[in-house]
Every structure is written in C-alpha cells, then in structure tokens.
Amino acid sequence: MASNIRDNTALSPFEMPLGGGALAVAYYKVEDGRVVLLHTEVPQELSGL
C-alpha cells in the first residue's frame, strides 16, 4: 500500500490528504534524535473511527 504522507517541515506537521480537500495532520518536534508526536487532527466526521 502506497503512502501519501508528507512532512511539512516549515510548520512541523506530517500531513495526509484524505480526498475531497480533507487533511489529517500530526504535529511533532524532533528531540534527541527522535520524533515526538505532540497533537493529531482529523476531520470531525472521521474522529473516533
């Protein structure tokens, strides 16, 4: 399965287009050589799935 996740290094989220203009994001920071996830967002209609 191909992934369309991209790293928006200017704003520090990983972004995944979901179709129809919807976007899921995972905000992160790099700390001690590790990626630390800070917050995730998905469209409301996909929340809790």
DSSP file (Angstrom, degrees, kcal/mol; ACC not computed):
  #  RESIDUE AA STRUCTURE BP1 BP2  ACC     N-H-->O    O-->H-N    N-H-->O    O-->H-N    TCO  KAPPA ALPHA  PHI   PSI    X-CA   Y-CA   Z-CA
    1    1 A M              0   0    0      0, 0.0     2,-0.2     0, 0.0     0, 0.0   0.000 360.0 360.0 360.0 124.1    0.0    0.0    0.0
    2    2 A A        -     0   0    0      2,-0.0     2,-0.4     1,-0.0     0, 0.0  -0.512 360.0-140.9 -77.7 143.9    1.5    3.3   -1.1
    3    3 A S        -     0   0    0     -2,-0.2    -1,-0.0     2,-0.1    13,-0.0  -0.859  15.3-168.5-107.4 139.9    1.5    6.2    1.5
    4    4 A N        +     0   0    0     -2,-0.4     2,-0.3    13,-0.1    -1,-0.1  -0.033  42.6 134.5-113.4  29.7    0.8    9.8    0.6
    5    5 A I        -     0   0    0     11,-0.2     2,-0.3     9,-0.0    11,-0.2  -0.636  34.5-169.7 -78.7 133.5    2.0   11.2    3.9
    6    6 A R  E     -A   15   0A   0      9,-2.8     9,-3.1    -2,-0.3     2,-0.7  -0.917  22.1-126.3-125.9 153.9    4.3   14.2    3.6
    7    7 A D  E     -A   14   0A   0     -2,-0.3     2,-1.5     7,-0.2     7,-0.2  -0.879  12.8-159.2-100.8 112.2    6.4   16.1    6.0
    8    8 A N    >>  -     0   0    0      5,-2.6     4,-2.0    -2,-0.7     3,-1.2  -0.683  14.7-179.8 -88.8  83.9    5.6   19.8    6.0
    9    9 A T  T 34 S+     0   0    0     -2,-1.5    -1,-0.2     1,-0.3     5,-0.1   0.731  72.5  64.0 -63.2 -23.3    9.0   20.8    7.5
   10   10 A A  T 34 S+     0   0    0      1,-0.2    -1,-0.3    -3,-0.1    -2,-0.1   0.858 121.2  20.2 -67.9 -34.4    8.1   24.5    7.5
   11   11 A L  T <4 S-     0   0    0     -3,-1.2    -2,-0.2     2,-0.2    -1,-0.2   0.488 104.2-123.2-113.3  -7.3    5.2   24.0   10.0
   12   12 A S     <  +     0   0    0     -4,-2.0    16,-2.3     1,-0.2     2,-0.4   0.779  66.0 121.0  66.3  33.6    6.3   20.7   11.5
   13   13 A P  E     - B   0  27A   0      0, 0.0    -5,-2.6     0, 0.0     2,-0.4  -0.947  60.2-130.9-113.6 151.5    3.3   18.5   10.9
   14   14 A F  E     -AB   7  26A   0     12,-2.8    12,-2.2    -2,-0.4     2,-0.4  -0.798  33.4-156.1 -81.9 140.1    3.1   15.3    8.9
   15   15 A E  E     -AB   6  25A   0     -9,-3.1    -9,-2.8    -2,-0.4    10,-0.2  -0.956  17.6-173.4-124.9 140.5    0.1   15.7    6.5
   16   16 A M  E     - B   0  24A   0      8,-2.6     8,-2.2    -2,-0.4   -11,-0.2  -0.920  20.7-138.8-134.0 108.8   -2.0   13.1    4.8
   17   17 A P  E     - B   0  23A   0      0, 0.0     6,-0.2     0, 0.0   -13,-0.1  -0.424  14.6-170.7 -63.0 137.8   -4.6   14.1    2.2
   18   18 A L  E     -     0   0A   0      4,-2.5     5,-0.2     1,-0.2     2,-0.0   0.390  45.3 -96.8-111.4  -0.4   -7.8   12.2    2.7
   19   19 A G  E >  S+ B   0  22A   0      3,-0.7     3,-1.7     0, 0.0    -1,-0.2   0.027 101.1  55.8  96.4 152.2   -9.6   13.2   -0.5
   20   20 A G  T 3  S-     0   0    0      1,-0.3     3,-0.1    -3,-0.1     0, 0.0   0.728 131.8 -62.4  63.3  22.5  -12.2   15.9   -1.1
   21   21 A G  T 3  S+     0   0    0      1,-0.3    -1,-0.3     0, 0.0     2,-0.1   0.377 100.6 137.3  85.1  -4.6   -9.8   18.5    0.3
   22   22 A A  E <   -B   19   0A   0     -3,-1.7    -4,-2.5    21,-0.0    -3,-0.7  -0.440  33.2-166.6 -75.9 150.8   -9.8   16.9    3.8
   23   23 A L  E     -B   17   0A   0     -6,-0.2     2,-0.4    -5,-0.2    -8,-0.0  -0.999  15.1-155.6-142.5 133.6   -6.4   16.6    5.6
   24   24 A A  E     -B   16   0A   0     -8,-2.2    -8,-2.6    -2,-0.4     2,-0.3  -0.891  22.2-170.6-102.9 141.4   -5.2   14.7    8.6
   25   25 A V  E     -BC  15  41A   0     16,-2.4    16,-2.7    -2,-0.4     2,-0.4  -0.963  20.2-163.6-134.3 151.4   -2.2   16.1   10.4
   26   26 A A  E     -BC  14  40A   0    -12,-2.2   -12,-2.8    -2,-0.3    14,-0.2  -0.945  18.5-149.2-132.3 111.1    0.2   15.0   13.2
   27   27 A Y  E     +BC  13  39A   0     12,-3.0    11,-3.1    -2,-0.4    12,-1.2  -0.573  27.2 167.2 -81.2 143.0    2.3   17.8   14.7
   28   28 A Y  E     - C   0  37A   0    -16,-2.3     2,-0.3     9,-0.3     9,-0.2  -0.913  28.2-149.6-146.7 168.7    5.7   16.9   16.0
   29   29 A K  E     - C   0  36A   0      7,-1.8     7,-3.2    -2,-0.3     2,-0.6  -0.969  24.6-123.6-137.5 155.5    9.0   18.0   17.3
   30   30 A V  E     + C   0  35A   0     -2,-0.3     2,-0.4     5,-0.2     5,-0.2  -0.893  35.6 173.5-100.5 123.8   12.5   16.4   16.9
   31   31 A E  E >   - C   0  34A   0      3,-2.9     3,-1.8    -2,-0.6    -2,-0.1  -0.987  64.9 -14.9-137.0 122.9   14.0   15.9   20.3
   32   32 A D  T 3  S-     0   0    0     -2,-0.4    -1,-0.1     1,-0.3     3,-0.1   0.863 128.4 -52.8  52.6  40.2   17.3   14.0   21.0
   33   33 A G  T 3  S+     0   0    0      1,-0.3     2,-0.3     0, 0.0    -1,-0.3   0.552 118.9 107.9  76.7   7.9   17.2   12.5   17.5
   34   34 A R  E <  S-C   31   0A   0     -3,-1.8    -3,-2.9     2,-0.0     2,-0.6  -0.869  70.6-123.3-117.1 151.2   13.6   11.2   18.0
   35   35 A V  E     -C   30   0A   0     -2,-0.3     2,-0.6    -5,-0.2    -5,-0.2  -0.846  27.0-163.3 -91.7 121.5   10.3   12.3   16.5
   36   36 A V  E     -C   29   0A   0     -7,-3.2    -7,-1.8    -2,-0.6     2,-0.4  -0.932  12.6-138.9-109.6 117.5    7.9   13.2   19.3
   37   37 A L  E     +C   28   0A   0     -2,-0.6    -9,-0.3    -9,-0.2     3,-0.1  -0.615  23.9 175.7 -77.3 130.7    4.2   13.5   18.3
   38   38 A L  E     -     0   0A   0    -11,-3.1     2,-0.3     1,-0.4   -10,-0.2   0.774  60.2  -8.6-103.4 -36.7    2.5   16.4   20.0
   39   39 A H  E     -C   27   0A   0    -12,-1.2   -12,-3.0     2,-0.0    -1,-0.4  -0.971  54.2-152.9-164.9 143.0   -1.0   16.5   18.6
   40   40 A T  E     -C   26   0A   0     -2,-0.3     2,-0.4   -14,-0.2   -14,-0.2  -0.937   9.2-168.6-123.4 151.0   -3.1   14.9   15.8
   41   41 A E  E     +C   25   0A   0    -16,-2.7   -16,-2.4    -2,-0.3    -2,-0.0  -1.000   8.6 171.0-138.9 135.9   -6.1   16.3   14.0
   42   42 A V        -     0   0    0     -2,-0.4   -18,-0.1   -18,-0.2     5,-0.1  -0.940  48.1 -80.9-133.4 158.6   -8.6   14.6   11.6
   43   43 A P    >>  -     0   0    0      0, 0.0     3,-2.2     0, 0.0     4,-0.7  -0.303  45.4-114.1 -57.0 145.3  -11.8   15.8   10.1
   44   44 A Q  G >4 S+     0   0    0      1,-0.3     3,-1.0     2,-0.2    -2,-0.0   0.831 114.2  60.8 -52.0 -39.6  -14.7   15.6   12.6
   45   45 A E  G 34 S+     0   0    0      1,-0.3    -1,-0.3     3,-0.0     0, 0.0   0.677 109.1  43.6 -67.7 -15.1  -16.5   13.0   10.5
   46   46 A L  G X4 S+     0   0    0     -3,-2.2     3,-1.6     2,-0.0    -1,-0.3   0.477  85.8 118.8-103.8  -5.7  -13.6   10.6   10.9
   47   47 A S  T << S+     0   0    0     -3,-1.0    -3,-0.0    -4,-0.7    -6,-0.0  -0.383  78.4  15.8 -64.5 133.4  -13.0   11.3   14.6
   48   48 A G  T 3         0   0    0     -2,-0.1    -1,-0.2     1,-0.1    -4,-0.0   0.459 360.0 360.0  85.6   1.7  -13.3    8.2   16.8
   49   49 A L    <         0   0    0     -3,-1.6    -2,-0.1     0, 0.0    -1,-0.1   0.476 360.0 360.0 -80.1 360.0  -13.2    5.6   14.0
